[in-house]
Every structure is written in structure tokens, then in C-alpha cells.
Amino acid sequence: MIELARRAVEATVAAGAGDAEAYASEDAEREVRAHGGAVESLTAATRRGVGVRAWIGKRAGYAYGTDLSDAGIRALAARAAETARIADEDEFAGPPEPPLRLSPDIGGESAPEWPEALDLSDASIGEWSADRVAELALRIERAALEADPRVAGVEQAVYADSAERIAIVSSTGIEAEYERTGCYGYTQALAEGEGARETGLGFGLGLGPAALDAAEIGREAAARATEMIGAGKPASRGCPVVLDATVAASFVALIGRALGADAVQRGRSPFAGLAGDAVADEAFVVHDDGLDPAGPASSPVDGEGTPRRRLALVEAGTLRTFLYDTYTGRRAGTSSTGSAGRAGYRSQPSVGASNLLVATGDLDLEGLLAEAGDGVFVTDVAGLHSGVNPVTGAFSVGASGLAIRAGETAEPLREFTIASDLVSMLKAVRAAGSVARWVPFGGSVRTPPLLIGEMTVAGS
């Protein structure tokens, strides 16, 4: 892949570009879907291609392709250079520079010029045959069905994995190459009781299938479905709310997007203008860490070849820094924080969080519930990503969960809403749980449950 990227850069410069960058990737994916004790589908695909950015003065162009022959690379390079020639000038346009030195930004932590080698691959992906991963999906389904007699069925049990090789080369001297793997499994259990049908999700993720516990995934789905049997509406009021880790992760992913410099610079973030200000209770601490060995979004470099590092985003209640790629860093008069995300060779880089890590606290879940006293334990939300005002951070979203009474979970609740805004919610955090888990919903987040001192609950 590194040789492919080099050829693409050389061809783009030869086509007239002043500078060029190539992102080459090869991604092999598998997915198994099981239902009713049989495999419904098993798919496998490999994608290989290269994306090229070209700069001519202050004009930038982009093209991508999958014809990796010499002729195909020359044609791709010519398209990238041509799009740069006809693009509008942008004073901040330009290629990423190789990181000769990395100095910490506000809240940043010192990092070496290049990170030490990261082991982001699990050999079990290559060692497990299609039959074996299919059996894992079937075991997830069986575990959900056998966990409780009230589980009437499973919508689907799914296993998916990927193995990716990536190379990034630029005419300015950047050269980086790495490999990573990842997989996940999940199922949605259906439980029947009291004249209604309830659903519950169980999931797990890791670098390879050996890291997944099929029985635990199935049992989690069954437990979440059965605990909702007989659910009713809570009374409308302001009260303490405990967010399950899966729900907390969805909010944290939203916060991560709102801390991207692109959203801030366009005035589409409730955190715009708040760098260095108090935005949260000290109980809430979140870092962006693209070097965490267990992180689904980890890599030694970002989508532009800038080394990743660990960044303090919110610490001691204070907003420490925003996330920058090369372009937004230039607009802000600072440097990239190694936060350029990329969905693959078909897309250009853009600002994004890598792995968002929320610090754990001293209380386990039972301790958080006891601290809440009387309130609501939210285990699921609906429409969160479309129900948040991107400018103010205000939200009002549908939720379900369990009542908290005398510090313990009580009857199930559904068809209610929770409402606040992101900054007010962070300032109302009273404690973080002691056990965190990785959640892939809307991003890569590792978080414990969170206790919010007060939030508006609208029910009956």
C-alpha cells in the first residue's frame, strides 16, 4: 500500500500539482446474519483504492479511483490536478506538513514526533473460518432465547469483522502505514408479557472474534427486553437521572462532534467561544485518545498522517481544547491535534474525534442508583442525533428505562422524554460509575454510567 501511495503522489506532481497527498487502503469485510437457528446470509467483500488530494497554489482538488494500474493512477492524478486548477482559491488550503515537533495545545499532552508501534490487529480474524464465525452468530441467538422463557424470538443475530491496511504519503514528506482489525456482534431480543412485546439490545466488540462473548451478548439482550415488560409512563418532573453507559456514550459522541473545530468555526456548536471556560462539573472528565490499544478508532496517525496523541477535552470542569485537522488549525492560527478523520479512500479528511474516553469514578452502578435516591434510570433513547439543536445544544428526546425508588431500580418506564442542553447537563453531572465499557453508537466511546443531578422528565 505504501508503494501505491508513493506512485499516486509522484503522478499527481507530474500532472502539475505543486503538492499532493495519497491515501491508499485495502479493507476486507465479512458479515453473518442468523435467524431461527439458521444462517440467513454470509457476505464477504474486499475494497481497494486510493484517494488523491492535489494543491496548486491556494487551490485544492480531489479524486479517487480503484484502477491501480500505472495508467489508472496517471488518470486519477490528472483528475485531481485538474480539479485543483478550477477550484476557488482558499487562503487556508495547503498540504499537511510533517510533524517535526509537537507542542501541546490548551489541555494537550506532550507526544513524541511519531508514536510507538501500535498492535491494532487480532490474528483470530484471519484464523476463524466462515463456518466458525457463523456459529458464533448462532450462539448469540441461542443465548438470548435460552436466557429467559419470556424471550419469544430474536430479530437477528449479527457478526461482522474487518481487516484494513492503510498508507498515507505526501509530497511534503509524510509517510505512514499501518494495519488494524475490528469486529462486533449484536442481537435484538423480543420478549412477550402483559399483552405487549418489548425489545432489548445486546452487543460486544473487540479487535477479533476471540474477544467476543456470545453468551454474554445474548443474555444482555434478553435481560434488557424482559426488564421492560409491563412498562408505563413516569410522572412529569425534574429529578435525578442515571444514564446507562450506552445512553451516556450517545451523548458523549454528540459532545465530541460539537468540539470539532469545523462545527465551532461555523457557529454550529454550543461550545463555541468557551475554550478555557467552565463547562462541566469536575466529576465529568473526557479525553480523546487515538492511541488506546483497545480503541476501535485507534491508529498511529490520523487521516492526514499527523501522529495521534491523547488530548484532554474536558478536565477539572474546564473545556481544554477543540479538535483540529490541518485546515481548521490554520483557520484558528494553531496546528492540527491529529484529529482528521477519514471514512476511506472515497472521502476527504474532516475533523472528528477518535476514541472518546470518559474517566471512571468511585461508585458502581448500585452506588449511583443509591446516590440518585428517587429518579429515573435511562437505558435507551430514540432520535438523539436528530433531536439536538446544533447551535444551542438543547435537546428533548424520547427515552425508556426504569424508575429509581429508594436508591434501587423499580418498575419499567417508557414513552417519556428527557430534556436539557449539553452544557447544563455536563454541569449537572454528579458522579461517574466505576465500570466503563466500549460503545460504538455514533462513534467510538468508552464510558461508565453517569449520574445527572437533575433533568426534566416529561411523562404522564
C-alpha positions in Angstrom: 0.0 0.0 0.0 2.9 2.4 0.7 4.3 1.9 -2.8 0.8 2.5 -4.3 0.5 5.8 -2.4 4.0 6.9 -3.5 3.2 6.2 -7.1 0.0 8.3 -6.8 1.8 11.2 -5.3 4.5 11.2 -7.9 2.0 11.0 -10.7 0.0 13.9 -9.3 3.0 16.2 -9.0 4.0 15.1 -12.6 0.5 16.2 -13.7 1.1 19.7 -12.5 0.3 19.8 -8.8 2.5 21.8 -6.5 1.9 19.4 -3.7 0.0 16.1 -3.4 -1.2 13.6 -0.9 -2.4 10.0 -1.4 -4.4 7.8 0.9 -4.4 4.2 -0.1 -6.4 1.5 1.7 -7.5 -2.1 1.4 -10.4 -3.3 3.5 -11.6 -6.9 3.8 -15.0 -7.3 5.5 -17.3 -10.2 6.5 -20.8 -10.2 7.9 -23.0 -13.1 9.1 -26.8 -12.7 9.9 -28.5 -15.5 11.7 -32.2 -16.1 12.5 -34.3 -19.0 13.5 -31.3 -21.2 14.2 -30.0 -20.9 10.6 -27.6 -18.6 8.7 -29.7 -16.1 6.7 -26.7 -14.5 4.9 -22.9 -14.5 4.8 -21.2 -11.8 2.8 -17.5 -11.1 2.2 -16.0 -8.2 0.3 -12.7 -6.6 -0.3 -12.3 -2.9 -1.3 -9.0 -1.5 -2.6 -8.5 2.0 -3.8 -6.6 5.3 -3.5 -7.8 8.9 -2.9 -5.6 11.8 -4.0 -5.5 15.4 -2.9 -3.7 18.0 -5.1 -2.8 21.6 -4.4 -1.9 24.3 -6.9 -1.2 27.5 -5.0 -4.2 28.0 -2.8 -6.5 25.8 -4.8 -7.2 22.2 -3.7 -8.6 19.3 -5.8 -9.6 15.7 -5.0 -10.2 12.5 -6.9 -10.3 8.8 -6.1 -10.3 5.5 -8.0 -9.9 1.7 -8.0 -7.9 1.2 -11.2 -4.5 0.8 -9.6 -2.6 0.1 -12.8 0.0 2.6 -13.9 -2.4 4.0 -16.5 -5.2 4.2 -13.9 -3.0 6.0 -11.4 -1.9 8.6 -14.0 -5.6 9.2 -15.0 -6.5 9.6 -11.3 -3.6 12.0 -10.7 -4.7 14.1 -13.8 -8.3 14.4 -12.5 -7.0 15.5 -9.0 -4.7 18.2 -10.6 -7.5 19.4 -12.9 -10.0 19.8 -10.1 -7.4 21.9 -8.2 -6.9 24.2 -11.3 -10.6 25.0 -11.5 -11.2 25.3 -7.7 -11.7 28.6 -5.9 -8.8 29.9 -4.0 -8.8 29.4 -0.2 -6.2 31.1 1.9 -6.1 28.2 4.3 -5.7 25.5 1.7 -2.5 23.5 1.7 -1.0 20.1 2.4 -0.3 18.9 5.9 3.3 19.3 7.0 5.4 16.5 8.5 5.4 16.8 12.4 8.9 17.9 13.2 7.8 18.9 16.6 4.6 18.5 18.6 3.8 21.1 21.2 0.8 20.7 23.5 -2.2 23.0 22.8 -4.5 24.1 25.5 -5.0 20.9 27.6 -2.9 18.9 25.2 -0.3 16.4 26.4 3.2 16.2 25.0 3.7 13.4 22.4 6.7 12.0 20.6 7.2 13.0 17.0 5.9 9.6 16.0 4.0 7.2 18.3 5.5 3.9 19.2 4.2 1.0 17.1 0.6 0.1 18.0 -0.6 -3.5 17.8 -4.1 -3.0 16.4 -4.6 -6.3 14.8 -6.0 -9.6 16.1 -4.9 -12.7 14.3 -8.1 -14.5 15.2 -9.9 -12.7 12.3 -7.8 -14.5 9.8 -7.8 -17.8 11.7 -11.6 -18.0 12.1 -13.2 -19.6 9.1 -16.6 -18.5 7.8 -18.2 -21.6 9.4 -16.7 -20.6 12.8 -17.9 -17.0 12.8 -21.3 -18.2 11.6 -21.5 -20.5 14.6 -20.7 -17.5 16.8 -23.7 -15.6 15.4 -25.9 -18.7 16.0 -24.6 -19.0 19.6 -25.5 -15.3 20.2 -29.1 -16.1 19.1 -29.3 -19.3 21.2 -28.0 -17.5 24.3 -30.8 -14.9 24.0 -33.5 -17.5 23.5 -32.3 -19.7 26.4 -31.8 -16.8 28.9 -35.5 -16.4 29.8 -38.7 -18.2 28.8 -40.3 -14.8 28.1 -38.0 -14.3 25.2 -40.2 -15.2 22.2 -37.7 -14.6 19.5 -34.7 -12.7 18.1 -34.9 -10.2 15.3 -31.5 -11.1 14.1 -28.1 -12.1 15.4 -25.2 -10.4 13.6 -21.5 -10.8 13.5 -19.2 -8.6 11.4 -15.5 -8.0 11.1 -12.9 -6.1 9.0 -9.2 -6.1 8.4 -7.7 -2.9 7.0 -4.4 -1.8 5.6 -3.8 2.0 5.2 -0.9 4.0 3.8 -0.6 7.8 3.6 2.1 9.6 1.6 2.5 13.3 0.8 5.0 15.3 -1.2 5.8 17.3 1.9 7.5 14.2 3.4 4.7 12.4 5.3 4.9 8.6 5.0 2.8 6.3 7.3 1.4 2.8 7.0 -0.5 0.6 9.5 -2.9 -2.2 9.8 -5.9 -2.7 12.1 -8.8 -5.1 12.6 -12.1 -4.9 14.4 -15.3 -6.9 14.9 -18.6 -6.7 16.7 -21.6 -8.9 17.4 -25.1 -7.9 18.4 -28.7 -9.1 18.7 -32.1 -7.7 19.4 -34.3 -9.9 21.6 -38.1 -9.9 21.7 -39.8 -10.5 25.0 -43.6 -11.0 25.5 -45.6 -10.3 28.6 -48.7 -8.4 29.8 -50.1 -8.2 26.3 -47.1 -6.4 24.8 -43.8 -7.1 23.1 -40.6 -5.5 24.2 -37.1 -5.4 22.6 -33.6 -5.4 24.1 -30.2 -5.0 22.6 -27.1 -6.9 23.5 -23.7 -6.2 21.9 -20.0 -6.7 22.1 -16.9 -5.5 20.2 -13.2 -6.2 20.0 -10.2 -6.4 17.7 -11.1 -10.0 16.8 -13.8 -12.7 17.3 -11.9 -14.3 20.1 -12.7 -11.2 22.2 -16.5 -11.7 21.9 -18.5 -13.5 24.5 -21.6 -14.8 22.6 -23.3 -15.9 25.8 -23.0 -12.5 27.4 -24.2 -10.7 24.3 -27.3 -12.9 24.2 -28.0 -12.6 27.9 -27.7 -8.9 27.8 -30.3 -8.7 25.0 -32.7 -10.9 26.9 -32.3 -9.0 30.2 -32.9 -5.7 28.5 -36.0 -7.0 26.8 -37.6 -8.7 29.8 -37.0 -5.9 32.2 -39.2 -3.7 30.1 -42.3 -5.9 30.4 -45.2 -4.0 31.9 -43.7 -0.6 31.3 -45.7 2.6 32.0 -45.1 6.3 31.9 -43.4 8.2 34.8 -44.8 11.3 36.3 -43.5 14.6 34.7 -41.0 16.3 37.0 -37.4 17.4 37.4 -35.4 14.6 39.1 -32.0 12.8 39.3 -31.3 10.7 36.2 -28.8 7.9 35.8 -27.7 7.4 32.2 -26.8 3.8 31.3 -23.3 3.5 29.7 -24.9 3.0 26.2 -27.0 6.2 26.6 -24.1 8.2 28.1 -22.0 7.1 25.1 -24.5 8.6 22.7 -24.4 12.0 24.5 -20.6 11.9 24.7 -20.4 11.2 20.9 -22.5 14.3 20.3 -20.2 16.3 22.6 -17.2 15.0 20.7 -18.7 16.3 17.4 -19.6 19.6 18.9 -15.9 20.0 20.0 -14.7 19.7 16.4 -13.2 22.9 15.2 -15.2 22.9 12.0 -18.5 23.0 13.9 -17.1 25.6 16.2 -15.8 27.9 13.4 -19.2 27.7 11.6 -21.0 28.7 14.7 -22.7 25.2 14.9 -21.6 24.2 18.4 -22.8 25.1 21.8 -19.2 25.2 22.9 -18.1 27.9 20.5 -16.2 30.6 22.4 -16.0 28.6 25.6 -12.4 27.3 25.4 -10.8 27.7 28.8 -14.3 28.2 30.5 -16.1 26.0 33.0 -18.5 23.8 31.1 -18.9 20.8 33.3 -18.9 19.5 36.9 -15.5 18.2 37.9 -17.0 14.7 38.0 -17.1 14.6 34.2 -13.7 14.2 32.5 -13.3 13.2 28.9 -10.2 12.7 26.7 -9.7 12.0 23.1 -7.2 9.2 22.7 -6.4 7.7 19.3 -3.6 5.6 20.7 -5.6 3.4 23.1 -4.7 -0.2 22.1 -8.3 -1.3 22.7 -9.9 1.6 20.9 -12.0 0.7 17.8 -10.9 4.1 16.2 -7.2 3.8 17.2 -4.4 4.4 14.7 -0.8 5.7 15.0 -1.7 8.6 12.7 -4.9 10.4 11.7 -6.4 10.6 8.2 -3.7 13.2 7.1 -0.7 11.3 8.5 -0.4 13.5 11.6 0.5 11.5 14.7 -2.3 10.7 17.1 -2.0 11.7 20.8 -4.0 11.9 23.9 -5.9 15.2 24.4 -7.7 16.4 27.4 -11.0 17.8 26.2 -12.9 18.5 29.4 -10.9 18.3 32.6 -11.4 19.8 36.1 -14.7 21.1 34.7 -12.9 23.2 32.1 -13.0 23.0 28.3 -9.3 22.5 27.5 -9.2 22.4 23.7 -11.1 21.8 20.5 -10.2 19.2 17.9 -8.3 20.4 14.8 -7.2 19.0 11.5 -4.7 20.8 9.3 -7.3 23.1 7.6 -9.2 24.2 10.7 -5.9 24.5 12.6 -4.7 27.0 10.0 -8.0 28.9 10.3 -7.6 29.2 14.0 -3.9 30.1 13.8 -2.9 26.8 15.5 -1.8 23.3 14.5 -3.6 20.0 13.9 -4.3 18.0 17.0 -4.1 14.8 14.9 -7.9 14.8 14.7 -8.5 14.3 10.9 -11.0 11.5 10.4 -11.5 9.6 7.2 -14.2 7.1 6.1 -11.9 5.6 3.4 -10.2 6.4 0.2 -13.5 7.8 -1.3 -13.7 10.6 1.2 -11.6 13.6 2.1 -10.4 14.1 5.7 -12.5 16.1 8.1 -12.3 16.9 11.8 -13.5 14.2 14.1 -12.8 12.5 17.5 -11.0 9.2 17.6 -11.7 7.3 20.9 -13.6 9.4 23.5 -12.7 8.1 27.0 -14.8 9.3 30.0 -13.0 8.9 33.3 -14.5 6.5 35.8 -15.4 7.4 39.3 -15.7 5.6 42.7 -19.3 4.3 42.6 -20.6 1.2 40.9 -24.0 1.2 39.3 -25.7 0.3 42.6 -23.9 3.2 44.2 -25.0 5.7 41.5 -28.6 4.5 42.0 -28.4 4.9 45.7 -26.9 8.4 45.3 -29.8 9.3 43.0 -32.4 8.2 45.6 -35.6 8.7 43.6 -35.5 9.4 39.9 -35.1 7.6 36.5 -32.5 5.1 35.2 -32.5 5.8 31.4 -31.4 2.7 29.4 -32.4 3.8 25.9 -33.0 7.0 23.9 -34.5 7.5 20.5 -33.8 10.2 18.0 -31.0 11.8 19.9 -28.8 12.7 17.0 -31.7 14.5 15.2 -33.2 15.9 18.3 -30.3 18.1 19.4 -30.1 21.8 18.4 -26.5 22.0 17.0 -26.2 25.7 17.9 -27.6 25.7 21.5 -27.2 22.0 22.4 -30.8 21.9 23.6 -32.4 18.5 23.4 -35.7 16.8 24.1 -35.7 13.1 23.2 -37.8 10.0 23.7 -36.5 7.6 26.4 -37.2 4.4 28.2 -35.8 2.8 31.3 -36.5 2.0 35.0 -37.8 4.0 37.9 -35.4 4.6 40.8 -37.1 4.4 44.1 -35.3 4.5 47.5 -32.0 4.0 45.7 -32.9 0.9 43.7 -34.4 0.1 40.3 -38.2 -0.4 40.3 -40.9 -0.6 37.6 -40.1 -0.2 33.9 -40.8 3.1 32.2 -41.3 4.1 28.5 -42.9 6.8 26.3 -41.3 9.7 28.2 -38.8 12.4 27.2 -35.7 13.8 28.9 -34.8 17.4 28.2 -31.9 19.7 28.9 -29.0 21.2 26.9 -25.5 19.7 26.6 -23.7 22.3 28.7 -26.3 22.3 31.5 -26.3 18.5 31.5 -22.5 18.4 31.9 -22.6 20.9 34.8 -25.3 18.7 36.4 -23.1 15.6 36.4 -22.7 14.4 40.0 -20.8 11.2 39.6 -19.4 8.7 37.1 -19.6 5.0 37.6 -16.6 2.8 38.3 -17.0 0.4 35.4 -16.8 1.6 31.8 -17.5 -0.2 28.5 -16.8 0.5 24.8 -19.9 1.6 22.9 -19.9 2.0 19.1 -23.1 4.1 18.8 -22.4 7.3 16.8 -18.6 7.0 17.4 -16.0 5.2 19.5 -16.7 5.9 23.1 -15.6 4.2 26.4 -17.8 5.5 29.3 -19.3 4.4 32.6 -22.9 5.2 33.6 -23.4 8.9 34.6 -25.5 10.4 37.4 -27.1 13.7 36.4 -28.2 15.7 39.5 -31.4 16.9 37.8 -33.0 16.7 34.4 -36.5 17.3 33.1 -38.6 14.1 32.7 -41.9 14.5 30.8 -44.3 11.6 31.1 -47.8 11.4 32.3 
